[in-house]
Structure formats: structure tokens, C-alpha cells
Amino acid sequence: MARKILEKDGKDFLIPFILITTCFALWGFSNDITTPLVKSFSKIFRMSVTEGSLINVATYLGYFVMAFPAAMFIQRYTFKAGVLLGLTLFAVGVFMFLPARAMGYYYPFLLAYFILTCGLSFLETSCNPYIYCMGPEDSATIRLNLAQAFNPLGAMFGMFIAMEFIQGRMSPISTEQRAELSELEFNALKDHDLGVLIGPYLGLGVFCLVLLALIRFQKMPKVGAERSPKPIRTAMKELFNISNYREGVIAQFFYEGAQICCWTYIIQYGTRIFMAEGMEEKPAEMLAMRYNIYAMVLFAISRFICTWLLKYIPAGRLLSILAILALSFVTGVILFPDRNGMYCLVAVSGCMSLMFPTIYGVALRGVGENVKYAGAGLVMAILGASIIPPLQALIIDSGVNIMGLSAANVSFIIPFLCFIVVAYYGHRAYVRHYIVTPGKDQYK
């Protein structure tokens, strides 16, 4: 079965598939070692949740800014060239943490995260359509889900490193105690914590350089090397005249926002619950991060299960079912003021596992030779992870209390609204692909 989905025109893509799939694990690790650090940066620099969420803005803005330049680059060259440039930019961004730490200011870190994710934008713009093209189109969604299944494995490892080697080794001094430190004491503590924080990133940079060398010297297929005669304006006009693709970009935007909200603010949500049970702030944060890892374990297991289910359930239908389940669990996150809400929040990750690659694969149906630009548009939709989480942070910082529900609970109305969009797209995709009048172009 694996050989069939990784063969095209008599060519076997197993080794290239393994190498490119390693990139999926790499950006999973990078994104999810970063997500829990919104809370850490807020403590280190004595900032609000909203200011700390600028990490998300800088991180995912890089995806948006660089997606189409990446598509134009791989249009001119190859997918392999795009992967190599992406790994190079990623390494540059990671090693910029060294001067950022030396300066001791927050904003150089934002610039480093931005450069780092410009590299990730190149990787995602190159790797997703590369995997898509490594076999027959009718197995593309399965192939994408298989490759994406290694993304949460990297993400789990990233969260573990964030918990054990960053959060676990930072100073246990609480937010309130930090606010009372003198400037000299604060700067000494900040330098210590930043040193702890950047260590794993530097190791990630070394791994990135090794992976770059392996891909550089490995003979890779020329899939995607053919250049389209169409200018980008013509290609994009054709793409956005396809309702299935246009709505897919919108659904991806809202899904990315929901995902990062659920994985970022589980720390604030859990810390509030566990402190209400009598814990100190640091143990409460560590336990909340442990629940975040549980969520990622469920995400990874669910990805493999859902990839198997795709053989029996149409992609659009499964997408809408999981989005409706996510809505049910988010309702519990909002309404339960205790650990039951945490259990619901963990369960949401099991529902999200299928969403990114399935929306990606479904949205690329019928785009033809515009697949590179189409992939770039879907990567640009990751901008949702930059725009939507700060909206939730504003609700958390507001301290609003509605019907006895804390601001942390109420804030999850934001991902709730996002999952409505995903559920609607899944339903529309299913109707287009299976219920339209035979012979009609279902993608228009």
C-alpha cells in the first residue's frame, strides 16, 4: 500500500518522502516548543498576556509574508531548492537568539522568530505540495495525512523540551515576586532565564544544518521543476474563481487560529484552575504544560486513526464531523470552571488532528498546474494563527466575568467561532465532491 501511494510514472519516492517528512517533524517541534513560551516571555519581561502573544504574531506573520515569495522561488527553481532555502532561513533565525539574549530586550526575539518562520514558510510552501505530488492525486490526502502525522510527534517532543528543559529550569520566582524585584535583580534573573530559554533552540539549529546537508547531497526527484507559463496574477485569479479553493483558504485561516488558541492558552487556563485548587504558580504552570503534552499525544494518536478512517469516510464528511465534536468540547471548556474543562480542552486536540492536511488536500482538488501558488495561498492562511490568538489574549487580560465564568473560560468563544467555519467548509466540500449533479464541475 505504501509503495503504491509513493509511486508515480514508474518512480519510487520513498527516500525523498522520508527526508521531507522529517521537515514536518522539524516545524512541529519548532512551533510547539514556542507556543508554551508565550507565558514564559510574559514572566521574563514582566509583560501582559497580550504583549506576550506578540510571539505568535511574529511567528505566524513570517508564514504570511514569505508564502508567495516562496511559491515564486519554487516556481522558478524546484521544490528541493525551496526546502534548502527554508532550512537556511530557519537556521539563521535560530542563531539570532544569541545576539537577542545578549541585548536583553524582547523585540530582537520577535525579529528572530519572524526570520525563523520565514524559513518555515518556505518549508511548508515547498514540502506540502512536494508530498502532494509524490504519487497519484487520488491518494494525495492520505499521503499528506501520513506525512503530517509526524508533525505532532515533533510537536510532542518540542512541548516536552519546553516543559523539562525550559520551564522546569527557569527561576521559580512568581509573576508577583518578579514585579517587586529591583532593576539589578530583575536583569540578573532575566539573563538567567533567557539563557535557559535559548539553549534548546541552539540545538535545534544544529539539527537543522545536519538535515540541510542530508537533503542537499541526496538525489531528489525533479517533481515540481516544470515552470508554468502563467504569471502569478493570472494563476491567482483562476484559483480564487474556484469556490472550493477560496473557501479552503478561509477555513485554513480559522483552523490555524483555533489550533494556536487551544495550544497557547491551555497554560493560562490550566494555571488558573490548578491555582484555584491551592497550587503555587510554578507547579500549576508545570502541570498545565503536562496537560498540553497529553493533548499533543492525543493529537498524534488521532492523526494516525483519522488517516486510516479516510479510507472509509470521505474527507469532507470526516472534517465536518470532527469540527462538530470540537465545538462540543469547546463548549465544555467554556462552561466548566474545574478540571472537567481541562479534560475537554485536551479532547479538542483529538478533533483537530485531521484538520490542517485535510483542508489542504481538499482545497487543492481541481487546481491543476496552479498547485504551487495554491499551496502558497494555503500556507498564507496560517496568518490566522497570528491574528486570532491576540483577540483571545485581550479577553483574558480584560478580566471579564460572565455568569460566574472567568475570563480564561469566556475567551474560548474565539476558537468556538473558528470551528464553526471549519465545520461548514467540511460539509460544503463533501456536498461538492459526492452530491453534485454528475458531470458538473464540482469545484467551481
C-alpha positions as CSV (number, residue, x, y, z in Angstrom):
1,M,0.0,0.0,0.0
2,A,2.8,2.4,1.0
3,R,4.7,1.8,-2.2
4,K,1.6,2.5,-4.3
5,I,0.9,5.9,-2.8
6,L,4.6,6.8,-3.2
7,E,5.0,5.8,-6.8
8,K,4.3,8.0,-9.9
9,D,5.3,7.5,-13.5
10,G,7.4,4.5,-12.5
11,K,9.4,6.5,-10.0
12,D,9.7,5.5,-6.3
13,F,9.7,8.4,-3.8
14,L,10.2,6.5,-0.5
15,I,13.6,8.0,0.5
16,P,12.6,11.6,-0.6
17,F,9.3,11.1,1.3
18,I,11.2,10.2,4.5
19,L,13.6,13.2,4.2
20,I,10.8,15.7,3.5
21,T,8.6,14.2,6.2
22,T,11.5,14.9,8.7
23,C,10.8,18.6,7.9
24,F,7.2,18.2,9.0
25,A,8.6,16.9,12.4
26,L,11.0,19.8,12.5
27,W,8.4,22.6,12.2
28,G,6.1,20.7,14.6
29,F,9.0,20.8,17.1
30,S,9.7,24.5,16.4
31,N,6.1,25.7,16.7
32,D,5.3,23.7,19.8
33,I,8.4,24.5,21.7
34,T,7.4,28.1,21.1
35,T,3.7,28.0,21.9
36,P,4.0,27.4,25.6
37,L,6.7,30.1,25.8
38,V,4.1,32.9,25.5
39,K,3.6,32.5,29.2
40,S,7.4,32.3,29.8
41,F,8.2,35.5,27.9
42,S,5.4,37.3,29.8
43,K,7.1,36.4,33.1
44,I,10.7,37.0,31.9
45,F,9.9,40.5,30.6
46,R,7.1,41.3,33.1
47,M,4.5,41.8,30.4
48,S,0.8,41.2,30.0
49,V,-0.6,38.1,28.2
50,T,-1.4,40.4,25.2
51,E,2.2,41.6,24.9
52,G,3.4,38.0,25.3
53,S,1.1,36.9,22.4
54,L,3.3,39.1,20.1
55,I,5.4,36.0,19.9
56,N,2.5,34.4,18.0
57,V,2.1,37.5,15.8
58,A,5.8,37.5,14.8
59,T,5.9,33.7,14.4
60,Y,3.0,33.3,12.1
61,L,3.4,36.6,10.3
62,G,6.5,35.1,8.8
63,Y,4.3,32.4,7.2
64,F,2.1,35.1,5.6
65,V,4.9,37.4,4.3
66,M,7.0,34.7,2.8
67,A,4.5,32.2,1.3
68,F,4.2,33.8,-2.1
69,P,7.8,34.7,-2.5
70,A,8.5,31.0,-1.6
71,A,6.0,29.9,-4.3
72,M,7.6,32.2,-6.8
73,F,11.0,30.8,-5.9
74,I,10.0,27.1,-6.3
75,Q,8.1,28.1,-9.5
76,R,11.4,29.3,-10.9
77,Y,13.6,26.6,-9.4
78,T,12.4,23.3,-7.7
79,F,10.8,22.1,-4.5
80,K,14.2,20.9,-3.3
81,A,15.7,24.4,-3.7
82,G,12.7,25.7,-1.7
83,V,13.4,23.2,1.1
84,L,17.1,24.1,1.2
85,L,16.4,27.8,1.4
86,G,13.8,27.3,4.1
87,L,16.2,25.3,6.2
88,T,18.9,28.0,5.8
89,L,16.5,30.8,6.9
90,F,15.3,28.7,9.8
91,A,18.9,28.2,11.0
92,V,19.7,31.9,10.7
93,G,16.6,32.8,12.7
94,V,17.5,30.3,15.5
95,F,21.1,31.5,15.8
96,M,19.8,35.1,16.0
97,F,18.7,34.2,19.6
98,L,22.3,34.6,20.7
99,P,22.5,38.4,20.0
100,A,18.9,38.8,21.2
101,R,19.8,37.3,24.5
102,A,23.0,39.5,24.7
103,M,20.9,42.6,24.1
104,G,18.3,41.5,26.8
105,Y,15.3,43.1,25.0
106,Y,12.1,41.5,23.9
107,Y,11.8,42.8,20.3
108,P,15.1,41.2,19.0
109,F,13.5,37.9,19.9
110,L,10.4,38.8,17.9
111,L,12.7,39.6,14.9
112,A,14.5,36.2,15.3
113,Y,11.1,34.4,15.5
114,F,10.0,36.2,12.3
115,I,13.1,35.2,10.4
116,L,12.8,31.7,11.7
117,T,9.3,31.3,10.5
118,C,10.1,32.9,7.1
119,G,12.2,29.7,6.8
120,L,9.2,27.6,8.0
121,S,7.0,29.3,5.4
122,F,9.5,28.2,2.7
123,L,9.4,24.7,4.1
124,E,5.7,24.4,4.3
125,T,5.1,26.0,0.9
126,S,7.6,23.5,-0.6
127,C,7.0,20.4,1.4
128,N,3.2,20.1,1.4
129,P,2.8,20.3,-2.4
130,Y,6.0,18.2,-2.8
131,I,4.4,15.4,-0.8
132,Y,1.1,16.0,-2.7
133,C,3.0,15.3,-6.0
134,M,4.9,12.2,-4.8
135,G,2.2,9.9,-6.1
136,P,-1.3,9.6,-7.6
137,E,-3.7,12.5,-6.9
138,D,-6.4,10.2,-5.6
139,S,-4.1,9.2,-2.7
140,A,-2.8,12.7,-2.1
141,T,-4.9,13.4,1.0
142,I,-3.8,10.1,2.6
143,R,-0.2,10.9,1.7
144,L,-0.4,14.4,3.2
145,N,-2.0,13.0,6.4
146,L,0.7,10.3,6.7
147,A,3.5,13.0,6.4
148,Q,1.6,15.3,8.7
149,A,1.3,12.5,11.3
150,F,5.0,13.1,12.1
151,N,4.3,16.8,12.7
152,P,2.7,16.1,16.1
153,L,5.5,13.7,17.1
154,G,7.9,16.6,16.7
155,A,5.4,18.8,18.4
156,M,5.2,16.5,21.4
157,F,9.0,16.4,21.7
158,G,9.0,20.2,21.5
159,M,6.5,20.5,24.3
160,F,8.4,18.1,26.4
161,I,11.6,20.1,25.9
162,A,9.8,23.3,26.7
163,M,8.4,21.8,30.0
164,E,11.5,19.9,31.2
165,F,14.4,22.0,29.9
166,I,12.9,25.5,29.8
167,Q,10.0,25.9,32.2
168,G,11.5,23.3,34.6
169,R,14.9,25.1,34.7
170,M,13.7,28.7,34.8
171,S,13.6,30.5,38.1
172,P,10.6,29.5,40.3
173,I,10.0,33.2,41.3
174,S,6.4,34.0,40.6
175,T,5.0,36.8,38.5
176,E,4.1,38.9,41.6
177,Q,7.5,38.4,43.1
178,R,9.2,39.4,39.9
179,A,7.3,42.7,39.9
180,E,8.8,43.6,43.2
181,L,12.5,43.0,42.2
182,S,14.9,45.9,41.8
183,E,16.2,46.7,38.3
184,L,19.5,45.0,39.0
185,E,17.9,41.8,40.4
186,F,15.4,41.8,37.6
187,N,18.1,42.0,34.9
188,A,20.2,39.2,36.5
189,L,17.1,37.0,36.7
190,K,16.1,37.8,33.1
191,D,19.6,37.0,31.8
192,H,19.5,33.6,33.6
193,D,16.0,32.7,32.3
194,L,16.9,33.8,28.7
195,G,20.0,31.6,28.8
196,V,17.8,28.7,29.8
197,L,15.3,29.5,27.1
198,I,17.6,29.7,24.1
199,G,19.6,26.5,24.8
200,P,17.2,24.1,23.1
201,Y,16.8,26.4,20.2
202,L,20.5,26.4,19.5
203,G,20.4,22.5,19.5
204,L,17.5,22.8,17.0
205,G,19.7,25.0,14.8
206,V,22.4,22.4,14.7
207,F,19.9,19.6,13.8
208,C,18.6,21.9,11.0
209,L,22.0,22.2,9.5
210,V,22.5,18.4,9.5
211,L,19.2,17.9,7.8
212,L,20.0,20.6,5.3
213,A,23.3,18.7,4.4
214,L,21.4,15.3,4.1
215,I,18.9,16.8,1.7
216,R,21.5,18.8,-0.3
217,F,23.5,15.7,-1.1
218,Q,20.6,13.3,-1.6
219,K,19.4,12.8,-5.1
220,M,15.8,14.1,-5.0
221,P,13.1,13.8,-7.7
222,K,12.5,16.7,-10.0
223,V,8.8,16.8,-9.2
224,G,7.6,20.4,-9.5
225,A,10.6,21.6,-11.6
226,E,8.4,22.4,-14.6
227,R,7.7,26.1,-14.8
228,S,4.2,27.4,-15.6
229,P,4.0,30.0,-18.3
230,K,1.3,31.8,-16.3
231,P,2.1,34.9,-14.4
232,I,1.2,34.9,-10.8
233,R,-1.7,37.3,-11.2
234,T,-3.4,35.0,-13.8
235,A,-2.8,31.9,-11.7
236,M,-4.3,33.6,-8.6
237,K,-7.3,34.9,-10.5
238,E,-8.0,31.3,-11.7
239,L,-7.6,29.9,-8.2
240,F,-9.9,32.4,-6.5
241,N,-12.6,31.7,-9.1
242,I,-12.7,28.2,-7.7
243,S,-15.0,28.3,-4.7
244,N,-13.7,25.0,-3.2
245,Y,-10.2,26.5,-3.1
246,R,-11.3,30.0,-2.0
247,E,-13.3,28.6,0.9
248,G,-10.5,26.3,1.8
249,V,-8.1,29.2,2.3
250,I,-10.7,30.8,4.6
251,A,-11.3,27.6,6.5
252,Q,-7.5,27.1,7.0
253,F,-7.2,30.7,8.3
254,F,-9.8,30.0,11.0
255,Y,-8.5,26.5,11.8
256,E,-4.9,27.8,12.4
257,G,-6.3,30.5,14.7
258,A,-8.3,27.9,16.7
259,Q,-5.4,25.5,17.0
260,I,-2.9,28.1,18.3
261,C,-5.5,29.4,20.7
262,C,-6.1,26.0,22.2
263,W,-2.4,25.2,22.5
264,T,-1.3,28.6,23.7
265,Y,-3.9,29.4,26.3
266,I,-4.2,26.0,27.8
267,I,-1.3,27.2,30.0
268,Q,-3.3,30.2,31.3
269,Y,-6.5,28.2,31.5
270,G,-4.8,25.3,33.4
271,T,-2.8,27.6,35.7
272,R,-5.9,29.3,36.9
273,I,-7.7,26.0,37.6
274,F,-4.8,24.5,39.5
275,M,-4.0,27.6,41.5
276,A,-7.7,27.7,42.5
277,E,-7.1,24.2,43.8
278,G,-4.3,25.5,46.1
279,M,-1.2,25.1,44.0
280,E,1.6,27.7,43.7
281,E,2.0,29.4,40.3
282,K,5.1,27.4,39.1
283,P,3.7,23.9,39.9
284,A,0.4,25.0,38.4
285,E,2.1,26.1,35.2
286,M,4.1,22.8,35.0
287,L,1.0,20.7,35.5
288,A,-0.8,22.8,32.8
289,M,2.1,22.1,30.4
290,R,1.8,18.4,31.2
291,Y,-1.8,18.5,30.1
292,N,-0.6,20.3,27.0
293,I,1.6,17.3,26.2
294,Y,-1.3,15.0,26.9
295,A,-3.3,17.0,24.3
296,M,-0.4,16.6,21.8
297,V,-0.2,12.8,22.5
298,L,-3.9,12.6,21.7
299,F,-3.4,14.7,18.6
300,A,-0.7,12.4,17.3
301,I,-2.7,9.2,18.0
302,S,-5.8,10.7,16.5
303,R,-3.8,11.7,13.3
304,F,-3.0,8.0,12.6
305,I,-6.5,6.9,13.4
306,C,-8.1,9.6,11.2
307,T,-5.6,8.8,8.3
308,W,-6.9,5.2,8.5
309,L,-10.5,6.4,8.6
310,L,-10.0,8.4,5.4
311,K,-10.0,5.1,3.6
312,Y,-13.7,4.6,4.6
313,I,-15.1,8.1,5.2
314,P,-14.9,10.9,2.7
315,A,-12.5,13.7,3.7
316,G,-15.1,16.5,3.8
317,R,-17.5,14.5,5.9
318,L,-14.9,13.4,8.4
319,L,-13.7,17.0,8.6
320,S,-17.2,18.3,9.4
321,I,-17.8,15.5,12.0
322,L,-14.6,16.3,13.8
323,A,-15.3,20.1,13.8
324,I,-18.7,19.5,15.3
325,L,-17.1,17.3,18.0
326,A,-14.6,20.1,18.6
327,L,-17.5,22.6,19.1
328,S,-19.0,20.3,21.7
329,F,-15.7,20.0,23.7
330,V,-15.0,23.8,23.5
331,T,-18.5,24.4,24.9
332,G,-17.3,22.3,27.9
333,V,-14.1,24.3,28.1
334,I,-16.2,27.5,28.4
335,L,-18.8,26.2,30.9
336,F,-16.7,24.0,33.3
337,P,-14.7,26.0,35.9
338,D,-12.7,23.0,37.1
339,R,-10.6,20.1,35.7
340,N,-13.5,18.9,33.6
341,G,-12.8,22.0,31.4
342,M,-9.2,20.9,31.1
343,Y,-10.3,17.4,30.0
344,C,-12.5,19.0,27.3
345,L,-9.6,21.2,26.2
346,V,-7.3,18.1,25.8
347,A,-10.1,16.4,23.9
348,V,-10.2,19.2,21.4
349,S,-6.7,18.3,20.2
350,G,-8.0,14.9,19.2
351,C,-10.5,16.6,16.9
352,M,-8.0,19.0,15.4
353,S,-5.5,16.3,14.3
354,L,-7.1,15.8,10.8
355,M,-7.9,19.4,10.0
356,F,-4.8,21.1,8.5
357,P,-3.8,18.4,6.0
358,T,-7.4,17.5,5.1
359,I,-8.3,21.2,4.4
360,Y,-5.1,21.5,2.4
361,G,-5.7,18.3,0.4
362,V,-9.4,19.0,-0.3
363,A,-8.7,22.7,-1.2
364,L,-6.1,21.6,-3.8
365,R,-8.6,19.4,-5.7
366,G,-9.0,20.7,-9.2
367,V,-6.3,23.4,-9.1
368,G,-4.3,21.7,-11.9
369,E,-1.0,23.3,-12.8
370,N,-1.5,26.1,-10.3
371,V,-0.7,23.7,-7.4
372,K,2.4,25.7,-6.3
373,Y,0.6,29.0,-6.0
374,A,-2.4,27.2,-4.5
375,G,-0.2,25.7,-1.8
376,A,1.3,29.2,-1.1
377,G,-2.2,30.6,-0.5
378,L,-3.0,27.9,2.0
379,V,0.3,28.5,3.8
380,M,-0.5,32.2,3.9
381,A,-3.7,31.3,5.6
382,I,-1.6,30.3,8.6
383,L,-1.8,34.1,9.3
384,G,-4.9,33.2,11.3
385,A,-2.5,31.9,14.0
386,S,-1.1,35.4,14.1
387,I,-4.3,37.4,14.2
388,I,-6.8,35.3,16.1
389,P,-4.8,34.4,19.4
390,P,-4.3,38.1,20.4
391,L,-8.0,38.5,20.3
392,Q,-8.3,35.7,22.9
393,A,-5.5,37.3,24.9
394,L,-7.4,40.6,25.0
395,I,-10.3,38.8,26.6
396,I,-8.1,37.1,29.1
397,D,-6.4,40.4,30.0
398,S,-9.8,42.1,30.3
399,G,-10.6,40.0,33.4
400,V,-14.2,39.9,32.3
401,N,-16.5,37.7,34.3
402,I,-19.8,36.5,32.7
403,M,-22.3,34.5,34.8
404,G,-19.5,33.4,37.1
405,L,-17.2,32.2,34.3
406,S,-13.7,33.6,34.4
407,A,-12.1,35.5,31.5
408,A,-10.0,32.4,30.7
409,N,-13.1,30.4,30.2
410,V,-15.0,33.1,28.3
411,S,-12.0,33.6,25.9
412,F,-12.6,30.2,24.3
413,I,-15.6,31.6,22.5
414,I,-12.9,32.6,19.9
415,P,-11.9,29.1,18.9
416,F,-15.6,28.1,19.1
417,L,-16.4,30.5,16.3
418,C,-13.4,29.3,14.3
419,F,-14.6,25.7,14.4
420,I,-18.0,26.7,13.0
421,V,-16.2,27.9,9.9
422,V,-14.3,24.6,9.6
423,A,-17.4,22.5,10.1
424,Y,-19.2,24.5,7.3
425,Y,-16.3,24.0,4.9
426,G,-16.2,20.3,5.5
427,H,-19.9,20.0,4.8
428,R,-19.5,22.1,1.6
429,A,-16.6,20.0,0.4
430,Y,-18.5,16.8,0.9
431,V,-21.5,18.1,-1.0
432,R,-19.3,19.3,-3.9
433,H,-17.4,16.0,-4.2
434,Y,-20.2,13.5,-3.7
435,I,-23.7,15.0,-4.1
436,V,-23.3,17.4,-7.1
437,T,-25.0,16.6,-10.3
438,P,-22.9,14.1,-12.2
439,G,-20.8,15.7,-15.0
440,K,-20.9,19.2,-13.4
441,D,-17.6,20.8,-12.4
442,Q,-18.0,20.5,-8.6
443,Y,-15.0,22.7,-7.8
444,K,-16.3,25.9,-9.4
